[in-house]
Amino acid sequence: MFHRIRLARRLLASVALSGFVCAPAIAQTAPPAPRQFSFDVPAQGLADALLAFSRLTGLQLATSPSLLQGARSQRLRGRMTAEQALARITAGSAVDGRIVGGTVTVARHMGPVTTAYAPAAAPGGTEAQGIAQATQPDPLADDGADIVVRGYRQSVAKAQQIKKAATGSQEVILAQDIAAFPDQNLAEALQRIPGVAITRDSGEGRQISLRGLGADFTRTQLNGMEVLTNTSSGLDSRSSVSRSRAFDYSIFASELFNKVIVEKSYAAQQDEGGIGGTVGLHTAKPFDYDGLTVVASARGQANQYTKTVTPRLVGLISDRWGDFGVLASVAYSTAETVEFGYRNWNWSQINFGAANVGPAVSAADRALLVGATGAARVWNSRAQTYATFFNKRERLGVTTALQYHPDDRTDVSLDLLYGRLNNDRRSGVIGAAGTNGVAANNVTGTQLLTGVTFDDFNDIVGASFDRVDMRTESKVTHDQTTFWQAALNAHTDLSSNLTLNVLGGWSRSTFASRYAQVYLEAVGKSYSFSGLNTASPRTDYGFDTTDASQWDLQGLETRADRIESEFYNSKAELAWTVATGSTIKAGAGFKRFTNGGWQRKVAPSYENKPGVPDVPTSVLTDSTLAPYVIGDVAGTYALLGQSMTVDANSTVAGTAYDLTDLGSAGTALVGSALVPVSVTNRYDGFLPAANLAFDLSRSIVFRLSGNRNLSRPALSDMRAAGTLNLASFGGTIAAGNPNLKPFIADSIETSLEYYDGTRGSLAIGAFYKHMDSYITSETRLVSYASTGYPAALLPVGVDPAVLVNYTRPINGPGASIKGIEVAAKRDFDFLPAPFDKLGILGNVTVASGSTDVFYAGVPVRLPLPTLSKFSSNATLYYDTDRWGARGSIATRSRYRWGDGGNGNIGEYIKGTTNLDASAYVNLTPRFKLTLDVINITDEPIVQYADGTAKRVMTNTVSGRTVAFGGTMRF
């Protein structure tokens, strides 16, 4: 019976203290050919000797067991290349060994023993280094044929090889894999990994969820060090500005990276944090390529609604001079997208004044609308708007790598990365949101309800009104995220069994956003809406919404936001190889993190002011469910002499903050007053971890892991400050809580994996996490005056007695999550040509988890945020040397996005199914044409309030995108 256990690197415990973490550096090594290894393999059966060889070199093994029966090897000792060692192991036997493309094939002896050496891909990450790659025999091995796998199929096979070698649970995608899909950014490339689901915004992926835990629970490392970036959404209901620990992957083009490793199992050598897992991003190095390499790619892409062709350009140049190498790459793209559809401002229970209900409304319905109390009050959507968001994104990424690699014992690399994402957004909105609109908890103005339709939950799903003030909004926004990183990684073998790894790095991310907005109002109009309980809500207007004379200026709003994050990282690690496959590591690290930000806003009102001139307008006709007049933002501001920027004097109370790993400073509510505060919080703990991998046979691996880990609270939760989102009907106040304790999770997971050579694999795994002190929220509906925030922050004319949702994070009693993962891959090489070039890979994750959310002090059990009970990905591919095609489907069931409010229990996003496709043809060995289609079915994003009633908040689409271009390699 064949057994192997890999565990030593995971039997260390980690002690995490504030500002001090015992953890190693991740060495960035890429061995040149030929690499030398230190061998000490005793004389034994040839099968066992080859497995020891595979374990040390990281090369994949393919052979038939019948060939090795009874064969013996000689003792192998000393430093030599893989080809030299293989020749010595098989010397005097009846078999030949060959190394081609990272795979070792052993076949019957056909003459003098020779080996064809081709360097294997560098094993990825610390878990893959020096660990065996034993595989099931390949049918080609018996006749001595070489196994050569190219293109997308090869990248998937190599990723499978690295996954099999790991001790803990991890997933890998490599350069060709990343580039092989029509991914607009890195988030979309990650969505095909088992257990990963992504959130989308305006036609692109944005953040990821890993095994049901949201983006705040996923740590992101770039070239070995932790990093953070932030972006924003055009919709307030999608959190608008991302003030959290959630990494926004949309800033980076996928082409900048040649390897991504997702480590799902926590290990002692990792930094604390990332209860959900760690995503390791790796940029290319000079010694990843053989000498001078130049790659250039150009594509044009267009969206079905914008139709404008925009460029996507990628370039790379790399060269080596002896022990030194330099690499530079750049990725630049622009993309125009539009997201549009139906939107309202949440739902609330509502009462009408007796004079606000018309005579056509039945007596039974009038009784529900007038004077009802408590749960008997009906539910109404706020404002019933149509909305359109035009986005023009400009994405630039630049990497530079300097590498010193004199031999396989020493490697030093300096990686520099710059990323920038600009998004210029124009938006238009029309809705019943004027002074006498249909957006408040009580209708007591001039509005007259002339007809109404209810559903089974007493929700108003259709209604007609007269004498309502309508409003349009026109906004121009400029968002910019910039990111800088410098990371120095060094690795050296101090002796044959002692290795030193060192990391030092710095990164900085800055998000800046500003917008200017014009409100127009049409007074005393009629309108009706219907179908709020269907997939196609619609609104009809009783006046010409495109007639500029119907609209007057109501007000302006100017706002700016800023978020800055900065990391300083340093680590040092010693690794002692006790015996083949067993290593003891010890290290120390230092990390400093700071985060700060503010929000500034001014909102002058022009309603009913004498002498206000007619402002310039236009009619929004493209990508909208109905045409309507909007204000010309630049022209209006210029006409009124208003600035489109805001200064520090306009900082919104409670939004300026500064965070470090240990403290939070800002303006907080103390009693009934806002005062400057600074809160210091400290924690320490013992974080044990054990990861075991049992090789039950050459093709079956059993894994078992257990650990304790922690994740710090979301940045927005830790602020000694608050965020105000106010309107005429009240709105929300989200306050921070710098005294929050971190999440603590005890986890256990296991998996059984079968590997059929490079051709296929099947993995079945289960996981369970229990989190103490789980951070949840408490929401109360209170008067604005009782919060202590100044009345000056309210919109003009709004009474301080208006009700607002006051939300703050608290440490709840705990939460748990459990799930099952199934992942499979298979090449159809058993089929007759040409179908033997087909292949399929896919995965399914089923998970469940819940926590208490408090509403007015009453706990309600809800699913964990962003947790989809079911998520899956599948890809069918056809891959040859000349051409190939792939189709991919990604699905996820509904997930909770927020806590709700106004009495709604939770907010949810409906499940989605996204289809993408890609095809290529190699016109020459150096030139390839590609065609990509993204979001083929134009999948809508549907958000609704309350998990039971499912009250529609947004229903938008963003269109399919088609890209066509070519890649030249020199």
N, C-alpha and C positions, 0 to 999 in steps of 0.2 A: 504494500500500500504506500502511495506517495503522499507525504505530508510536508508542509513548510509553514512556519509561523513567522509573521512580521509584526513585531510589537515594540521593540526597545525604544524607538523614537517617540512612542506615544505613552510610555509608562512614567513620564515625568509629571510632577505636579507644578502648577504655576501659582505664584503668590502675587496678586495684583494689588498695588497700593496706589494712592493718588499720586500721579507724577512719576511712579517707578513701577516698571513691569519687567519680569523675568521672561525674556523672549529672544529668539535668535534673529539674525538677518536672513533674508532670502537671497542667496547668491544668484547672480545672473550669469550663468556660464553657457557658452556655446562652443563646444570643442571643435578645433580644426581637425582635418584628416591628415595623417592618421593619429588618432589619440592613443596614448599608452595607459595601461591599467596595471595595478599591483595585484598579482595572482598568488594565491596559496591554496591550491586545490589538491587534496591527497589522491593517491591512486585508488580508484573505485570503479564501479560500474559506469560504462560510458554514458548511460542515460542520466545518472546523478551528476556526473562531471559536466555534461552539457548544460544542465539546469543551473549549476553553480556558475558556469561561464555566462549564461544568460542573465543571472541575477546581478552579476558584477558589471557587465557591460551595458545592460539595458536593451540588448538586442532581442528581437522576437525570434522564437524557435519554432520551426515547422519540420516535423519528421514523422515517420511511421514507427510505432513502438516495436514492431516485428523486426525492424532493421537493427535495433540496439540490443536485442535479447542476447545475453551471454557475453557481450562485448565489454572489454575493460579499457581503461585509460591509464596513461602514465601520470606520475605526479607532475603538477604544473606549478612552478614557483618562480617569482621574479616579475620585473616590469617589462611589458611588451605590448605591442598593438593587438587589437582583437583578431586580426587575420593570422598573426604569428601564433597566438594562443590556440586558435581553432585548429591550425595545422598540427600543433603538438598534441592536442587532445585526441585527434582522430588518427594520428600517425600509427601505422602498424595494424589498423583495423580494416574492415572490409567496406568502409564508407568514406565518402568525400564530404567536406563541408564547404559551403559557399555563403558569403555575406553580400546581399544585394538589397539596396533600398531600405536598410534597417532591419531586414529579416534574414535569419540564418536558416538555410535549408541543408538537410543531411540526406544524402541519397547513396545508392549502391556505388561502390568503387568502380569507375569506368576507365581507369588508367592512372597516370601519375596524379597525386593529390595536389590540387590547386585551390586557391581561394580568390574570389573576386571581391575586393573590398569596396564598399560604398558607405560613407559615414552615415550613421544613424542620426535621426533627429534628436536634438538635445532633449533629454528627459525634462518634463516640465515640473518646476516647483520642487520643494524640498522633499515631498513625499514620493517623488518618482525617481530620485537619484539612487543609482546602484541597487535597484530592486529587480527581481526576475520578471521576465516577460514570457512565461511558459504558455504555449497555446496548443490547441488540438491539432493533430497532423493534417497537413494539407494534401489533397489527392494528387497534386502535381509532384510531390516530393519523391515518390517511388520511382519515377522515371528520370529523375535528375534534372527536371526543368526548373529554371529560375522563376521565382515569384516576383513579378514586377507590377506594382500597382501605381497608377498615376492619377493626377487631378483630384477632383472632389472625393472620389472613392478612397484615394490614398490618405487624404487628410482625416477622413472619418476613421480609417483603420488605425492611423497613428494615435489619434485621440483615444480610441478604444484601448490601445496598448498602454498608454499612460494611466488611464483609469484603472486598468487591471493591476498595475504595479503599485498603486497607492495603498497605504495602510488604512487610512480613514476613507470615508465616502467622499468622492469628488467627481466632477464632470469637467470635460476639457473640450474646447473648440480651438482649432488651429487656423493658420492664415488662410489656406484655401477654403476652409469651411466658412470662415467669416465672410470672405469675399464672394462666396459661391451663391449667396442669396441676395435678393433685391433689397437689402437693408439700407434704410436712409440714415440710420445712426446706430450706435452701439447697443441701445436698448433693444432694438428689433433683432439684432444678431443673437442676443442672449435668450430671447423668448423660446428658442428650440431646445434649450437644456431641460432635462427632466426636473420638475418641481418649480420651474421659473414661469411666472406669468407677468405680463407687463400692463401698465396703464397707458392710455393713449390720449393725446390732446392735439386738436387741429391737424389731424392726418398723420401724426408721427408718434412713435413710442416715446415714453418719458421716464418712468421709474419702473422698478421691478419688485415683485413679491416672490419670496423664496420659501417654498414649502408652507405656504399660507401665511407667513409672517411678513408684514409690510416692509417698506423701504427703510424705515427707521431702525429695523433690526438687522439689516444687512450692511456689513462693513465692506468698503471698497478700498483696495490697495492698488496703487499704480507704481510699477517698477519697485515693488517691495515695501512701499510706505503708504500709510493711510491718507486718504484725500477726501475732499468734499466739494461739490459744486451745487449751485442753485439756479433755477430758471423760474418761469411763471406761466400761468394760463390766462387766457382772456376771460374766463368765467369765474366769478366769485364762488360758485357752487363747487368748483374743482380746486379750491384753496388758493386760487390766484397766485400770489407770491409764495414760493416754497421756503418757509422759515422753519426748517427742520434739519435732522441729520440725514434725511433721504438724499441719496446721490442722484442727480439728474443726468442720466447717461446720454440724453439727447445732445449734449454739448459736443460730443466727439463723433467723428466719422469712424465707421468700423474699419476702414482701410488702414488706420494708423497703427493697428495692433496685429501681431502675428501669433499671439497665444492668449487665451483667457482660461483661467482655472477657477472653478467654483468649488470651494471646499465647504462641504456641508457639515462635516464633523469637526468640532472644536478640538484642538490639540494644545498641550501644555506649552509648546514653543511659540504659539501664536499670542498676540496681544489680547488682553481682555476685550470683550465687546463682540458684536455680531452674533447674537443668539441665533438668528436665522441662518447665518453662514457668512463666508468671506468670498468676495469676488476679486480675484487677482488679475490685473490687466498688465500685459507685457508688450512693450514696443520692441521693434527689431533691433538687432545688433550687427555690426560689420561681419563678425565671424559666423553669422548665420548663413552667409553666402560665400561662394567660391570666387574670390577675386572681384574684379570690376563687374558690377551689376547695375544696370539702368532699366527702370521700368517707368512707362508713361501710359496713362489711361485718360480718356476723354469720353464723356457721355452727355447727352442732352436728355432732359426729363420734362414732362408736362403733366399737369393735373386735368382731369376731365372738366372741371368747372372753371379753372383759370385759363387753360389752354396755352399759356405762355411757355415757351421752351427755355429752360434755364440750364446752366452748365454744371457739371460735376467733374472735377479734374483731380488727378492723383499723380504724383511723381515721386520716385525714389532713386537715389544714387548711393552706391556703397563700394568701397574699395579697401584693400588690405595691402600693407607694405611690411612684410616680415611679421614682427610681433605686434604691429599697430594697425588699427583699422578705424575708419571714419564712415559714418552713415548719416544721411539726411533724407527726410521724407516730408512731403507736404500734401495736404488734402484740402481742396477748396470747393465749395458748392454753394449755389443759391437755389432756393425752392420757393415757389409761390403756391400756397394752398388757401382754401377757403372752407370754413366750417359754418354751416347755417342750418336753421330749422326753428323749432318751437322752443320757447323758454318761459318760465315764470319764476317769481321770487318766492319760492316755497309755498306752503299751505298753512292756513291757520283757521281756527274756529271763529265764526263771525256772527254778529248781530246786526240787523237792519233797524233803522228807525221806522215807525209806523208810516211816516210820509214817504219813505224811500221804497215802498213796495207798491206796485201798480195794481189797479183793479182787475187786471187779467189773471193775476196769480191766485190760485185756488185758496180757499180758507185753510185747508189742511197744510198746504205749503207755507202759507203766511204764519201759521202757528209755529213752524220750525224756524222761521226767519226773524220773527219779532218777539223779543222778550224771553227767548229760551235761555236756560242756564245750564252750567255744568256740562256733562256729557251729551245733553240733548241739543247743544248748539251744533249747527251744521258746519261743514268744512268748505272753504273756498280758496281757490288758487289766487295768488297775488299778481296782478298786473297783466297776465296773459299776453306775453310779448312774442313777436317775431324778432329774431336776431341773426346777424351775419358778422363773421369775423374773418377779414382778409389778412393773411400772414405772408410776409416776405422774409424768409430766413436766409442769413448768410453765415456759413459755417467755415471756419479756417482752423486747421490744425497743422503744427510744425513740430517735428521731432529731430533731434540731433543726438547721435551716440558716438562717443569716443571710447575705444576699447584697446586695452593692452593685454595680450594673451601670448606670453612667450612659450608656454607649454600647457599640458593638461593639468598641471599642479597649481597654476596661478592664473587668475583672471581679475582684471579691474576694469570697470566700465563706469562712465559718467553719462547719464541720460538727462537731456534737457527737453522739456515739452512746453509748448505754448498752444492754448486753445482759445477760440473766441466764437461766441454765438451771438449774432445780432438778430433781433426779430422786430421788424416794423409792422405794426398791426393797425388796421383801420376797422372800426366796428360801427354798425348801425343797428338801432333797436327801435321798435315801435310797440307801445303798450298802454294800458289803462293806468297810467302812473302819474297823472297830473295832480294838481291840488285837490280836486274832487275826483279822485280816481277810485279804483277798486283794488287797493293794495293794503288797507289797514284792517285792524281787528273789528272795527265798527264802521258802518256806513251811515253817516248822519248829515251829509252835506246836500248837494243838489241832485245827487245821483238818483235815478229811478229804475228799479228792476221791473221789466215788463214781461218776463217769462223765465222759467227755471226748470231744469231737469236734474234729478238726483239719481245716485246709484245706491247700492245696498248698504253703503257705509255712511249715508247721509252726506256724501260729497257732491258738491255742485259740479257736474260734468258738462253742463251746457246752460247758457243763460243769455238773455238779451237785455240791454240797458239803454237808457236815454239820459241826456244831460250829464254826461261824463266828460271830464277833462282828460284828453289823451296827451301823450308825450312821446317825442322821439329823442334819441340820444345819438350823437355823433362823436366818436372818440378816436384820437390818434395816439398811439403808444409806441415808445421806443424802449425795448429791453436789450440789455447787453450783459453777457456773462463772459468774463475773461479768467483764464486759468494759467498759472505758471507753476512749473516744477523743475527742481534740480535734485537728482538722486545719484549718489555715489555708492556703488556696490563693489566690494572686494572679496575675493576668495583665494585662499592659498593653503596648500598642504604643508604643514610644518614638519610632518614626518609621514611615514607610510600609513599611519593610522590616526593622525591628529590633524584636524582641519580647522582653520579660522575663517569665519565669515564676519564681515563688517558692513554696516549700512549707515549712511548719513544723508539726510535730505531735508528739503524745505518745499512747501507748496503754498500757494496763495490763490484764493478764488474771490472774485468781486462781482456781485450782481448789482446792476443799477437799472432802475426803471423810472420812466416819467411819462405822464400822459396829460393831455388837455382835452376837455370835453364840453360840448355845447348841448344844452337842453332847449328844445322847442315845445310849445304847448298849444293845443287846439282846444278851445273851451266849449263845453256844452254839446258834445257830439254823441251820436248813437253808435252802438256796435253790438255784435253778438259773437259768442264762441260756442264750439261744440266738439264732441269727440274726445274729451279729456280722459276717457276710459278706453280709448282705442289707440292704435299705433299711429294715427294721423290726426292730431288735434288741429283745428282750423279756426280762424277768426275772420269775420266779415265786418266791414266798416260801412256805416251809413252816410258817409261823406267822401269826397274826393281827397284821398290822402296824398295825392301828388300835386295838389293846388297849393302853392306857396302862400297865397293870401289867407289860407285857413290857419296858419301857424305864426306864433309870436315867440320872441325870445323869453325863456323862463329863467335861465341861469347858466353859470359856467362852473366847471370844477377842474382844478389843476392839482396834480398829486405827483410825488416822487417817493421812491423807496430805494433803500440801499442795504445790502447784506455783505459783510466781509468775513471770510474765514481764513485762518492761517494755521499751518502745522509745521512744527519742527520735530524731526525724528532722528534718533540715533540708536543703534543696536550693535552689540558684539556677541559672538557665539563661538564656543569651542565645541567641536564634535569629535568624540573619541570612538573609533571603530574597535569594539572589543573583539568581535569575531565576524565572520562573513554574515552579513544581514543584520547584525546587532550593533547599535550605536547609542552612546550616551551623550546627551547634549546639555550644556549649561551656558547661560548667557544673562545679559542685563540690557535694559533699554531705558531710554528717556524719551518722553513725548510731551510737547506743550501744544495746546490747542486754544485758540481764541476765536471768538465769534461776536460780531457786533452789528448793529443796524439801527435804522430809524425810518419813520414815515412822516412825510410833510404834505399838508393839504390846505388849499384855500378854495372856498365855494361861494363866490358872490352871487346874490340873487338880483334879478332884474324884473321879477314879476310885478306887474302893475305900477312900475316906476314910470313917471312921465318923461317924455323926451328921448326914450330909447329908440335908436334908429332901426330901420329894417336891416337885418343882417343878411349876408349872402348865403344862399342855399343851393342845394342840388337835389336830384331825385335818385334814390337808390333803386336800381332796377335789376342789377346782376346778382345771381345767387341769393335770392330772397323769396320767401313764400308770398309776399305781396310788395308792390312798390310803394314808396312813401318819401316825403321830404325830410332831409336832414340838413343841419347847419354846416356851413363851410368853416371848419375849425380855425385854420390859419387866418382866413379873411375876417372872421368874427372877432378874434382876439385883436387883430390889427385895427379893425374899425373902432373897437371899444378902448383901445390903448392899454389892454391887459397883457401882462407878461405870461409867456407859456412856461416859465420856470418858477420854482418856489425856493425861498431861502430858509435858513435855520430858524427864523422867527415864526415860521409856520409849522414847526414840528408838532405833530399830534401828541397830546398829553398821553403818557404811558406807553409810547411806542419806541422811544430811544432806549437802547440797552447795550450792555457789554458783558460777554460771558468768557470765562476761562474754564479750564478743567475743574477748578475749585470754587469759583465764585460767580455771582450774578449781580449786576448793578443796573439800576434803572429807576423808573418812577412807579410806585406801587400804591395801592389803596390801603391806607392805615386808618381804621375807624371810618370816618366820613370825609377824609381829606387825602389828596394825592401828595406824597412826599418823596423825595429822593431816598432810595434805600440801597444798601449793598449787603448781600447775603453770601456767606461762605459755607460751603457744604463739603464734607469729607467722608470718605468711606474706604474700607479695606476689607479683604476677605481672602479665603483660601479656595483656589479654583483647581481641583484635581481633574485629570483627564486620562483616560485609557482607551487606546485604539488597537484592536487586534485584527489581523487578517490571516486566516488559515487557508493554505492552498491544499484542498482536499485531494486534488489531482492536478494534472497538467492543464485542465480546462475548467475546473470548478474552484471558486474562491468563496469562502464564508467570512463575513466581516461582523464584528461586534464592537460597539463603542459606547462609552458612558462618560459623562463629563458634567461639570458645573461651570456656568459662564454667566456673564452679566452684560447688560446693555444700559448705557446711560439714558436718561429721559430725553425726549425730543427737545431740540433747542427752543422751540416756541413754548414748550411747557415749562422750561426752567427760567424763563425771563422774569425778572422783577419788574414787569411792565404788562400792559394790556393792549389788545388790538380792537379798535372800534370800527364797526361797519354799520352806519346809521342811515336811516331813510325816514320818510314822513310817517311810516307805520311803526317805527321803533328800530328794529334791527337786532344786532348781536354785539355783545362785548365778550371777548375771549381774554381771560386773565391768565397770567403765568403763576407758577408756584416753585420758587427756587429751592424750597425745602424738600422736594420730592426725593425719595429713595430710588436707587436704580432698580431695573428689572433684574431678578435673579432666576436663572433657569437651570433645572436639573434635567438632563437629557439622556435618553438611551435609544440606540438604533441598531438595526441588524439588516443584513442583506445576504442573499445567495445569488451568485453570478456564474453564468456558464459562458465560456468563450470558445467559439468554433474557429480557431485560427484568426486570420484577418477577415474572414467572410461574414461572421455574424456573432451575436451575443444576445443573451437574455439575462436580465437582472430583476429580481423581486426583492423589495426592501420594505421595512416598516420603521416608523420613528414615533417617539413620544417625548413631549417636553412639558414639564410642569413649572410654571412661573409664580414665584412668590412676589408679594407687593406689586402686583400688576397695576400699571398706571392706567386708570380709566378716567371718566369725566363725571362731573356733577353739573347739571343744568337746572337753573331756576328761572321762572318767568317773573320778573320784578319790575317795578317802576324805575325809569332811568334816574330819577332824583335820588333813589335810595342807594345807588351804586357809589356815590361820592364823586363821580366824574363831573366836570364843570358843564353848566348849561350852555356855555358858548360853543361846545362841540356839536350841539344838535343842529340839524338843518333849520333854516329860517322858518319861523312860524309853528314849529313843533313844540307841543307842551312837554315840560319835563316829566309830567305824570305818565307819558307814553310807556307802554310795556316793552321791555327788551328781554332777550334771552341772555342771561348772565351765566357763562360757562367757565369752569376752571378745572384743571387736572388734579386728581387726588390718587393716593395709593389705595387701591382696592384690595379685596381679600385674596386675589390670585386668579390664575387662569391656566388652562392646559390646552394642548393641541396634539393630535395624533393623526397618523395617516399611513397610507400604503403607496408605494411607487412601483411601477412596472415599466421597464425600458427594454427595447429590443431593436436589433439591427440585423439585416440579412441581405447579402448579395445573392442574386438569383443565378449564380454561375452553373447551377445544375440544369438549367433550361437549355434547349438547343438554340444556336445562334439564329437570329440576332438578339433573342430575348435574354441571353446570358449576361448582357450588360445592364440589366435592370437591377435595382436594389430598393430597399425600403428601410426606414428607421422611424421610430416613434416612441412615445412615452405617455403614460397616464399617471396622474396623481390624484388620489382621493384623500381628503383631509377634513377633519372637523375640530373645532375649538370654539370656546365661548368665554365671556367674561361679563361681570355685572357693570351696567351703566346706570347712573343714578339720575332720576328725574324727580325734582322736588324732594330729594331725600329718600325716594323709594327705589330700591334696586330692581333692574330689569335685566334678565339674561339675554345677551345678544351675541351673534357670531363675532369673532375677532375681526378688527378692521382689515380690509383688503383680502380676506380669506375666501377663496372660491372652493366650495366643496369638491368640485371636479374641474380639472384642467388637463389638457392633452395637446400634444403636437405630433404631427406625422409628416414625413417627406417621402415621396416616391421619386426616384431619380433614375436616369439613363445616362451612363457615363462611358465615353470612349475617348481614344486619343484625338479623334477628329471633331466630334460634336457631342453635345449632351443637353439634357433638359431636366428640370426639377419642378415639382409642384409641392407646395407646403400648405398645411392647414393648422391653425392654432385656435383652440377653443378654451373658454373658461366660463364657468357658471357664474351666476350673480355674486356680488360681493358687497359688503358694507363699506361705504365711503366715509360716513360721518355718523354723528350721534342723533341727528334730527333737530328737534326744537319745536317750539309752539305746540307741544303736545304730540308731535309726530315721533314715533319710536324708531329711530334710526333713519339713515339715508342710504340708498343702495344704487348700484349701477347694474343694469341688466346684463345677463350673460352675452358673450359675443363669439362669433366665429369669423375668423379672418383667413382669406385665401390669397396666397402669393405664388408667383411662378417666375422661373428664370430659364433662359436657354443660351447656348453659346455654340460657336463654330470656330475652329482653328483654321483660318485660311492658309497660314504658313506655320512652321514651328515657332515663330516669334510673334505672330499677330493673331489676335482673337477678337471676334465680334460678339457682343452680348446684347440680349433683349430681356428686360425685366418688367414685370407687371405687379404692382403692389395694390392690395385691397381691392381685389377683382370685383367683389360683389357690393362695394360701397356700403360696408357694414355701418349701421347707425350706432351712436352712443346714446343710450337711454338712461337717464337718472331719475329716481323717484323717491319720494318721502314716505316713510312708514313701511315696514316690511310686510304688513298684512294688507293694508288698504292700497298700497302701490300707487300713490298719487304722483302723477307725472310732473317732473320739474323741468327736464330738458329732453329733447329728442332731435339730434342733429346728425348730419352726414358731412363727409369731407372729400368724397370722390376717390376714384382710382387714379394711380399715377403710373405712367409708362416711361421707361428709360431705355435709350438705345445708344450704343457706342462701341469703342474698341480699345484694346490694350496692346501695347508694343513692349517687348522685352528684348534688351540688347545684351 
